[in-house]
Amino acid sequence: MIIWSDRIRKATDIFKAVSNQLLKLEFDVDGVIEIFNNGVEQGTLLKIFDKYDPTLDLCIWVYLPRERDYNNQMEVLVGHHIDCTENNMWKENVKPKIFTQIRARELHKEVRDYILEIITSRLERK
């Protein structure tokens, strides 16, 4: 049996929840989800493409850091396609937002809501 890495699975679950919420809001977004792994950190990257304005394209990385202070700690980075390297990693100028919660369910919800806010506010149609 093949088992997903826990770090990849948890990051992917975040984007599944984001996608479900966007469908409920009837907020149309074009994008792809890809895995990143540089040997130190591994997680999931969402690349969002804006149909009308390429300057609004977003890259959102989600991962559980290898070395973290708490078991329920997740990092989210938000950038643009120019901040994304060929192997789906981020450039040094992109800084993470760190989330920690005692309960995993609360961490998941907080990260999901943060990503939803980023997407809806930056891609809001006028």
C-alpha positions, -999 to 999 in steps of 0.1 A, spaced: 0 0 0 12 35 -8 7 61 19 8 99 14 33 118 35 14 133 64 30 167 57 17 166 21 -17 152 30 -24 179 55 -14 207 32 -35 192 4 -65 189 27 -63 227 33 -66 233 -5 -95 208 -8 -113 228 19 -105 261 2 -118 247 -31 -150 236 -15 -156 270 1 -150 288 -32 -176 266 -49 -201 274 -21 -194 311 -26 -197 306 -64 -163 323 -67 -147 311 -100 -110 306 -98 -86 289 -124 -56 272 -109 -36 241 -103 -23 224 -72 12 210 -72 36 194 -47 69 209 -37 98 192 -20 133 206 -18 147 179 5 140 200 36 105 213 33 76 196 15 40 207 10 15 219 -16 14 249 -39 -17 265 -54 -11 285 -85 -41 307 -94 -44 323 -128 -66 353 -134 -83 352 -168 -84 389 -173 -53 403 -156 -21 382 -154 -7 406 -128 -32 392 -103 -18 357 -106 -11 342 -72 11 314 -57 2 301 -23 24 276 -5 12 256 25 34 233 45 41 219 79 77 229 87 101 200 93 114 218 124 85 233 142 79 245 177 44 229 180 30 198 165 1 218 151 20 244 132 16 253 96 32 280 74 16 298 45 34 319 19 17 342 -6 34 355 -37 31 358 -74 43 336 -102 76 356 -104 82 344 -68 79 307 -78 110 288 -88 111 260 -114 109 233 -87 78 251 -71 98 266 -43 96 302 -33 122 329 -36 138 344 -4 118 376 -5 86 357 2 81 354 40 58 329 57 29 335 80 30 311 108 -1 295 123 -2 275 155 -32 261 173 -36 236 201 -62 216 182 -56 204 146 -91 212 135 -88 248 146 -55 251 128 -70 237 96 -99 262 98 -77 292 106 -54 284 76 -83 278 53 -100 311 62 -68 330 58 -63 316 23 -99 323 14 -95 359 25 -63 362 3 -80 348 -27 -113 366 -25 -98 400 -17 -71 399 -43 -92 384 -71 -125 403 -63 -143 412 -94 -153 448 -97 
